[in-house]
Amino acid sequence: MQNPYEMLGVKRDASADDIRRAYRKLAKTHHPDLNPGNAAAEAKFKQVGAAYQLLSDPEKRARFDRGEIDAEGHEAAPHPGYRDYAQTSAGQRYRASGAPPGGASGGWDPEDIEAMFGSMFNKTGRGRAQGPERGPDEHYSLATSFLNAINGATTRLTLPDGRVLDVKIPHATEDGTVLRLRGKGGAGRNGGPPGDALIAVRVTPHAYFTRDGQDIRLDLPVTLSEAVLGGPVEVPTPGGAVRMRVPPHADNGTVLRLRGRGVPAHGKTAAGDLYATLRITIGKPDAALEAFLRTWQPEHPNNPRQAMEAGA
């Protein structure tokens, strides 16, 4: 696997936020749902997910930086191979007297030393023990609705091999979030534990809600009479409809706030607010309204375009 820093296109001293932003950008670009039938994009998506899984874990990232694990998260060989050892000055004593370096006739060949000690200590040719090994992590994607991501939900995901996972989506989940299901990945080797399932969540757009950090925004249609006279109107929120009072003489584009009706609180983050932008709608043709406007003379005439320069 490629170096995870190179895979995400970040420097080794990148912050956690830099790594998260790089991952989300690449995950969206190569997401299988946006590249149907593109095997290369799907493979890139999995590689990007694996790189983020390693670098987003502070402990694993530190161990990788120290060379204790490789890019796949496997333990690095604790000692150099016997070939490397035999070719150092410390291994000279295992050669026959007068034998030149490299294992000439009559001397110990480093391959013989490695094979002999490797069989004694049950080592592979790479110097790694054949003991229990953790299974690989597996990467999947899951599409969920905007409201499920805001309010939380449990969604069933069917894997290519027929297995079914019940995925709990926490409330306030952001698009691109990676959920970890421990022990639901690939099978371990030689009695080792299974890996994890890493699930990238893709939040589908809502018809009228949009998320802005912890806040929710929407355009709220109001009638001409509601804008002019004011009064209570019903406003949809992710948690259900609530009543809000529109002030009299509200202009089109007026923004009203409902405190605490945005994204629910999570962790140390407080609940957000909902911002409703008023959009005045005339509706179907109304003969009475048209007749009134033809004869209506406002008490304080107003030209809303007065401040606009001609031709600007």
Buried (B, 14 or more C-beta within 10 A) or exposed (E): EEEBBEBBBBEEEBEEEBBBBBBBBBBBEBBBEEBEEEEEBBEBBBBBBBBBBBBBBEEBBEBBEEEEBBBEBEEEBEEEBBBEBBBEEEBEEBBEEEBEEEBEEEBBBBEBBBBEBBEEEEBEEEBBBEEEBBBBBBBBBBBBBBBBBBBBBEBEBEEEEEEEBEBEBBBBBEBBBBBBBEEBBBEBEEEEBBBBBBBBBBBEEBEEBEBEEBBBBBEBEBBBEBBEEBEEBEBBBBBEEEEBEBEEEBEEEBEBEBEBBBBBBBEEEEBBBBBBEBBBEEEEEEEEBEEEEEEEEEEEEEEEEEEEEEEE
